[in-house]
Amino acid sequence: MAPTADKAAPVWARALVVLVAAAALGWVALLNGQPFFHPDSLGYIRGPDVAVMKLLGPQFATAWSQVDPGAIAQHVMGQGAQTAAPTADNGVMAGRSIYYGVLAWLGAKTGGLWLTVLVQGLGVAWVAEIILRGLGVRSLRAYAAVMAVITLLTPAPFFVAFLMPDIWAGVGIAAGAALFALPGRLKRADIAVLFALTAFAALAHNSVGPVLLGLMVVGGGWRLVRGKAFDARMGLAGCGLALVAMVAGNLAFAKMVEHTTGRPPVNPPFLTARVIADGTGTRYARERCAGRFVVCRYVERFPMGVDDFLWAPGWHGVFNDASPSDRAALGAEQTRFALAATMAYPIEQIAASARNAALQLIDTDLGDFNYKPSVAASITARMPPDAAARLEHTPAYHQAWPLLPLWALQSAVLLASLAAGAWLALRPRAKGVEGSPAATLFGFILVGVLANGVVCGVLSTLYGRYEARVVWVIPLAALALALAQAPRALPALQRRLQPLRA
């Protein structure tokens, strides 16, 4: 028996409502006058554009590459800014997904980048519909109500409108959690869609893979605890396939770059930068390095923060202005250097990583959606003139978005969702109320959000955007849990109240 008395709507009606919800999630971009840009967004667009030029000729280039002939993207100072393009000296930079770049490029190719926004909204709207229907909540009115909350009271529409792969981290968490919590309640088509969403999320950004691995560890552990009462096979298969896709995709990109340029792509040394900032890397470079690593040549500049190490110019940084050979060596040695520093000072590194993870979990904001003057100037200088002109007339360019009150409202909704979801998941259930799949889903969603904070805090720099990109999945899970339990809980409550009425 489904948890709702409403008859399931026809497939065409559900598809139409999902498409409407996807379009509604783009309201922030519409109000802004165009999608939001980050300095990295330009590289995502230009990367596939240059690849198309190499294959088909320069006549197939879009204005995004024509505005900057001879380069895919130049390095831009800023939070987490990276290059992902071949330059005369430093080769192709890894770390920016060519697969997400295709989605961004398609938006540019079709005009205005609105297609990219619509597809990102569709990812959110579709995974929400599958989750609700998997829990037996088939009412289109219920779905519309859930999507109204997601669209108006969470950060989701900002990240849907953002030309960065951030929104796919939340979509990947929601899809992976659904595969673990609802394996016997999903149609084959739903499973295929969830597999595809999880795989694309992992391909879109390398931080998603470790988060999905966290879901797999918890899912496998829960299977050992519960035995046959919990079927983890679908979740393990879906998340495992996503990890395989991520690894294979990165290898394919590296081979393509090496075949085209004669050199493999250069990996930014995030791990080295992290342990240098934590202090263990600085201490190791001073006390034990003895020429074992290239990074030790720069020891007199330490300590420094992650972003400074990677992107600051001159003496204030390392990687940005290093020679091509040093840049390649810094990227290649980062795992060995980070492990060596950690093994040398394990207690200190564990403490630093725990602190970083805790800080990242509470570090959330929408600061990227009002452009700082320096960021706006660097973006407009490398955009086609018509896109730059539109950007200069947006509220984001004039820092006119009321981000503080918006984030205060969204934070209140988030905290209320956490409290309500935890209470619904943990409370003793009335007889006849089946809340287990929905409660399991809520638990896996929380695991994914926590894993995202840990991965980003431990492996990268602390940045409010990293956790803000995924917290919208918590209200989604809490609402799904409430709707799944409500229809059966209400008759039980009425039976309890019957003696009082008599």
C-alpha positions in Angstrom: 0.0 0.0 0.0 1.4 3.4 -1.0 1.8 6.0 1.6 -0.5 8.3 -0.3 -4.0 7.8 -1.4 -3.6 9.8 -4.6 -3.6 7.9 -7.8 -0.3 8.0 -9.7 -0.3 10.6 -12.4 0.4 9.6 -16.0 4.1 9.5 -17.1 3.7 12.5 -19.4 2.2 14.6 -16.6 5.0 13.7 -14.2 7.6 14.5 -16.9 5.9 17.9 -17.6 5.9 18.8 -13.9 9.5 17.8 -13.5 10.5 20.0 -16.5 8.5 22.9 -15.0 10.3 22.4 -11.7 13.6 22.4 -13.5 12.8 25.6 -15.2 11.6 27.2 -12.0 14.9 26.4 -10.3 16.5 28.9 -12.8 14.6 31.9 -11.3 17.8 33.2 -9.7 19.6 33.3 -13.1 16.6 34.9 -14.7 16.4 37.6 -12.1 20.1 38.2 -12.4 19.8 38.6 -16.1 22.3 35.8 -16.9 23.9 32.8 -15.1 26.6 33.4 -12.5 30.2 33.1 -13.4 33.3 32.1 -11.5 36.8 32.7 -12.9 37.0 29.0 -13.5 33.8 29.0 -15.5 35.6 30.5 -18.6 38.0 27.6 -18.7 35.1 25.1 -18.5 33.5 26.7 -21.6 36.7 27.2 -23.6 38.2 23.7 -23.0 35.7 21.8 -25.2 35.6 24.8 -27.6 39.3 24.5 -28.3 39.0 20.7 -28.6 36.3 21.2 -31.3 38.6 23.7 -33.1 41.4 21.2 -33.2 39.1 18.5 -34.6 37.0 20.5 -37.0 38.8 23.8 -37.6 38.7 27.3 -36.2 35.5 28.1 -38.1 33.6 26.0 -35.5 34.8 28.0 -32.6 32.4 30.0 -30.5 32.9 33.6 -29.4 34.3 32.4 -26.1 37.5 31.2 -27.7 37.6 33.8 -30.4 37.9 36.5 -27.8 41.1 35.0 -26.6 42.9 33.4 -29.5 45.7 30.9 -28.8 44.6 30.0 -25.2 41.9 28.1 -23.5 42.1 30.0 -20.2 44.6 32.1 -18.4 45.2 31.8 -14.7 43.0 34.0 -12.6 43.7 34.9 -9.0 40.9 34.0 -6.6 39.5 31.3 -4.4 40.4 27.9 -5.8 41.1 29.4 -9.3 42.8 27.0 -11.6 43.9 26.9 -15.2 42.9 24.0 -17.4 44.6 24.9 -20.6 47.7 24.5 -22.6 50.0 27.5 -22.6 53.3 28.1 -24.2 55.2 27.2 -21.1 53.2 25.3 -18.5 51.2 22.7 -20.4 47.7 21.6 -19.7 46.4 21.8 -16.1 44.4 18.9 -14.7 41.7 19.4 -12.1 39.0 20.9 -14.2 36.6 18.4 -15.7 36.3 18.3 -19.5 33.0 16.4 -19.0 31.4 19.2 -17.1 33.0 21.5 -19.7 30.9 19.9 -22.4 27.7 20.8 -20.5 28.9 24.4 -20.1 30.1 24.6 -23.8 26.7 23.3 -25.0 25.1 26.2 -23.1 27.4 28.6 -24.8 26.9 27.0 -28.2 23.1 27.3 -27.9 23.2 30.9 -26.8 23.2 32.6 -23.3 24.2 29.4 -21.4 20.5 28.9 -20.4 20.7 25.2 -21.6 23.3 24.6 -18.9 21.1 26.1 -16.3 18.1 24.1 -17.4 20.0 20.8 -17.4 21.4 21.5 -13.9 17.8 22.3 -12.7 16.7 19.0 -14.3 19.2 17.1 -12.3 17.8 18.4 -9.1 14.2 18.1 -10.1 14.5 14.6 -11.5 16.4 13.1 -8.5 13.8 14.6 -6.1 10.9 13.1 -8.2 12.5 9.7 -8.2 13.1 9.8 -4.4 9.5 10.8 -3.6 8.0 8.2 -6.0 10.3 5.6 -4.6 8.9 6.3 -1.1 5.4 6.0 -2.4 4.7 9.7 -2.5 3.1 9.9 -5.9 1.0 13.0 -5.6 2.1 15.8 -7.9 0.9 18.3 -5.4 3.2 16.9 -2.8 6.1 17.0 -5.3 5.3 20.6 -6.2 5.3 21.5 -2.6 8.7 19.9 -2.0 10.1 21.6 -5.1 8.7 25.0 -3.9 10.7 24.6 -0.7 13.8 23.6 -2.5 13.4 26.4 -5.1 12.6 29.2 -2.7 14.1 28.4 0.7 17.5 26.6 -0.1 20.7 27.5 -1.9 19.9 25.1 -4.7 18.7 27.7 -7.3 21.9 29.7 -6.8 24.0 26.7 -7.6 21.7 25.6 -10.5 22.4 29.1 -11.9 26.2 28.8 -11.3 28.4 27.8 -14.2 30.4 25.5 -12.0 30.0 21.8 -11.3 29.0 22.4 -7.7 25.3 21.5 -7.9 26.2 18.0 -9.1 27.8 17.2 -5.8 24.4 17.5 -4.1 22.7 15.6 -7.0 25.3 12.8 -6.6 24.7 12.5 -2.9 21.0 12.4 -3.3 21.2 9.8 -6.1 23.7 7.6 -4.2 21.6 7.8 -1.1 18.5 6.7 -3.0 20.3 3.7 -4.5 21.2 2.6 -1.0 17.8 3.3 0.7 15.3 2.4 -2.0 16.7 -0.5 -4.1 13.5 -2.5 -4.1 11.2 0.5 -4.7 12.7 1.8 -7.9 11.9 1.0 -11.5 14.6 0.0 -13.9 14.4 3.3 -15.6 14.8 5.1 -12.3 17.9 3.0 -11.4 19.4 3.8 -14.8 18.8 7.5 -14.2 20.3 7.4 -10.7 23.3 5.5 -12.0 23.8 8.1 -14.8 23.4 11.1 -12.4 25.9 9.6 -9.9 28.4 8.9 -12.6 28.1 12.3 -14.1 28.5 13.9 -10.7 31.8 12.0 -10.2 33.0 13.0 -13.6 32.0 16.7 -13.1 34.3 17.2 -10.1 37.0 15.0 -8.5 35.8 15.9 -5.0 32.5 13.9 -5.5 34.3 10.6 -5.9 35.6 10.5 -2.3 32.2 11.5 -1.0 30.6 8.6 -2.9 33.3 6.3 -1.4 32.2 7.5 2.0 28.6 6.4 1.2 30.0 3.0 0.1 31.9 2.5 3.3 28.9 3.4 5.5 26.6 1.3 3.2 28.9 -1.7 3.4 29.2 -1.4 7.1 25.5 -1.1 7.6 25.0 -4.2 5.6 27.4 -6.1 7.9 25.4 -4.8 10.9 21.9 -5.5 9.6 22.6 -8.5 7.4 19.9 -9.4 4.9 17.6 -6.8 6.4 19.6 -4.1 4.4 20.4 -4.6 0.7 23.4 -2.5 -0.1 24.1 -4.1 -3.5 22.4 -1.4 -5.6 24.1 1.5 -3.8 27.5 -0.2 -3.9 27.1 -0.9 -7.6 26.0 2.6 -8.5 28.6 4.5 -6.5 31.3 1.9 -7.5 30.4 2.5 -11.2 30.7 6.3 -10.6 34.2 5.9 -9.2 35.2 3.7 -12.1 33.8 6.3 -14.5 35.7 9.1 -12.7 39.0 7.2 -12.8 38.5 6.1 -16.4 37.5 9.6 -17.4 40.6 11.2 -15.9 42.8 8.6 -17.5 41.2 9.2 -20.9 41.6 13.0 -20.5 45.3 12.6 -19.6 45.9 10.3 -22.6 44.2 12.8 -24.9 46.3 15.7 -23.6 49.5 13.7 -23.9 48.7 12.6 -27.4 47.8 16.2 -28.4 50.6 18.1 -26.7 53.3 15.5 -26.1 53.1 16.1 -22.3 50.7 14.8 -19.7 48.5 17.3 -17.9 49.9 19.0 -14.7 48.1 18.3 -11.5 47.9 21.2 -9.1 49.5 20.1 -5.8 46.5 20.5 -3.5 47.7 17.8 -1.1 51.1 19.5 -0.7 49.5 22.9 -0.2 47.2 21.4 2.4 49.9 19.9 4.6 52.1 23.0 4.2 49.2 25.1 5.5 48.5 22.6 8.3 52.1 22.9 9.5 53.2 19.3 9.2 54.4 19.8 5.6 56.3 23.0 6.6 57.9 21.2 9.5 58.8 18.2 7.4 60.3 20.4 4.7 62.5 22.1 7.3 63.6 19.1 9.4 63.5 16.0 7.2 63.2 16.7 3.5 66.9 16.8 2.6 66.3 17.2 -1.1 63.9 14.3 -1.4 61.1 16.5 -2.9 61.1 19.5 -5.2 58.8 21.4 -2.8 61.7 21.5 -0.3 63.5 24.0 -2.5 60.9 26.6 -1.5 61.1 26.0 2.2 62.3 29.5 3.0 58.9 30.8 1.9 56.9 28.7 4.3 54.5 28.7 6.1 51.7 29.8 3.8 48.1 29.1 3.1 46.7 26.8 0.5 45.6 29.4 -2.0 48.9 31.3 -1.5 50.9 28.2 -2.2 49.0 27.4 -5.4 48.1 30.8 -6.9 50.0 33.7 -5.3 52.7 35.3 -7.4 56.4 35.5 -6.7 57.8 34.9 -3.2 54.3 34.8 -1.7 53.5 31.6 -3.5 55.1 28.5 -5.1 53.2 26.7 -7.8 51.9 29.7 -9.9 55.3 31.1 -10.9 57.4 27.9 -10.7 59.2 26.7 -13.8 57.4 24.2 -16.0 59.6 21.3 -14.8 59.0 22.3 -11.1 55.2 22.6 -11.7 55.1 19.1 -13.2 57.2 17.7 -10.4 55.2 19.4 -7.6 52.0 17.8 -9.0 53.6 14.4 -9.4 55.1 14.2 -5.9 52.2 15.6 -3.9 50.8 12.3 -2.7 54.2 11.0 -1.6 55.0 14.3 0.1 51.7 14.5 2.0 52.1 10.9 3.2 55.7 11.5 4.3 54.6 14.6 6.3 51.7 12.7 7.8 53.7 9.7 8.8 56.4 11.9 10.3 53.9 13.9 12.4 50.7 11.8 12.6 49.1 13.3 15.7 49.6 16.8 14.5 48.2 16.0 11.1 45.2 14.2 12.5 44.4 17.2 14.7 44.8 19.6 11.9 42.6 17.5 9.5 39.9 17.1 12.2 39.9 20.9 12.8 39.7 21.6 9.0 36.8 19.2 8.6 34.9 20.6 11.5 35.4 24.2 10.2 34.4 23.3 6.7 31.1 21.7 7.9 30.0 25.0 9.5 31.6 27.2 6.8 28.8 27.9 4.3 27.9 31.1 2.5 26.7 32.5 -0.8 29.6 35.0 -1.3 30.3 34.0 -4.9 27.0 35.4 -6.1 27.9 39.0 -5.5 31.1 39.6 -7.6 34.0 41.3 -5.9 35.3 44.1 -8.2 38.6 42.3 -8.9 36.8 39.1 -9.8 34.3 40.9 -12.0 37.1 42.7 -13.8 39.1 39.6 -14.5 36.0 37.7 -15.8 34.7 40.5 -18.1 38.2 41.0 -19.6 38.1 37.4 -21.0 34.5 37.2 -22.1 32.9 38.0 -25.4 31.8 41.7 -25.5 28.1 41.0 -25.5 28.3 38.6 -22.5 30.5 41.1 -20.6 28.1 43.9 -21.3 25.2 41.8 -19.9 27.3 40.9 -16.8 27.9 44.6 -16.1 24.2 45.1 -15.8 23.5 42.2 -13.4 22.7 42.6 -9.7 25.7 40.3 -9.0 28.0 42.8 -10.7 26.7 45.6 -8.5 26.7 43.4 -5.4 22.9 44.0 -5.1 21.8 40.5 -4.1 20.7 40.5 -0.5 22.8 37.4 0.3 22.9 37.8 4.1 19.2 37.8 4.7 18.7 35.1 2.1 21.4 32.9 3.7 19.9 33.6 7.2 16.5 32.3 5.9 18.0 29.3 4.2 20.0 28.5 7.4 16.9 28.6 9.5 15.2 26.2 7.0 18.3 23.9 7.1 18.4 23.8 10.9 14.6 23.1 11.1 15.0 20.3 8.5 17.8 18.8 10.5 15.8 18.8 13.7 12.6 17.6 12.2 14.3 14.9 10.1 16.3 13.6 13.0 13.1 13.5 15.2 11.1 11.7 12.5 13.9 9.2 11.8 14.6 8.3 15.4 11.3 8.5 17.1 9.4 5.2 18.0 7.1 4.6 15.1 3.4 4.0 15.6 2.1 0.5 14.7 1.5 0.3 11.0 3.8 3.2 10.1 6.6 2.2 7.8 9.3 4.8 8.0 12.4 2.7 7.6 13.3 3.4 3.9 12.7 7.2 4.3 14.7 7.2 7.6 17.5 5.3 5.9 17.5 7.8 3.0 17.7 10.7 5.5 20.6 8.9 7.2 22.6 8.4 4.0 21.9 12.0 2.9 23.5 13.2 6.2 26.4 10.9 5.6 26.9 12.4 2.2 26.8 16.0 3.5 29.2 15.2 6.3 31.5 13.4 3.9 31.5 16.4 1.6 32.7 18.6 4.4 35.4 16.2 5.5 36.7 15.7 2.0 36.8 19.4 1.1 38.2 20.4 4.5 40.9 17.8 4.7 42.0 17.8 1.0 41.5 21.4 -0.1 41.2 25.0 1.2 38.3 26.0 3.5 35.7 27.7 1.3 32.1 28.4 2.3 30.9 27.5 -1.2 32.0 23.8 -0.8 29.4 23.0 1.9 26.7 25.4 0.7 26.6 23.5 -2.6 25.1 20.3 -1.0 23.1 21.4 2.1 19.9 21.7 0.0 19.6 17.9 0.0 18.8 17.9 3.8 15.4 19.7 3.4 14.7 17.4 0.5 15.3 14.3 2.7 13.4 15.7 5.7 10.4 16.6 3.6 10.5 13.2 1.9 10.6 11.5 5.3 7.7 13.6 6.6 5.5 12.8 3.5 6.4 9.1 3.6 5.3 8.8 7.2 2.4 11.2 7.4 -0.4 9.2 5.6 0.0 6.2 7.9 0.8 8.1 11.0 -2.4 10.1 10.8 -4.8 7.2 11.2 -2.7 5.9 14.1 -2.9 9.3 15.8 -6.7 9.4 15.2 -7.1 6.0 16.9 -5.1 7.3 19.9 -7.3 10.3 20.2 -10.6 8.4 19.8 -10.9 7.6 23.6 -10.4 11.3 24.4 -13.2 12.3 22.1 -15.5 9.7 23.6 
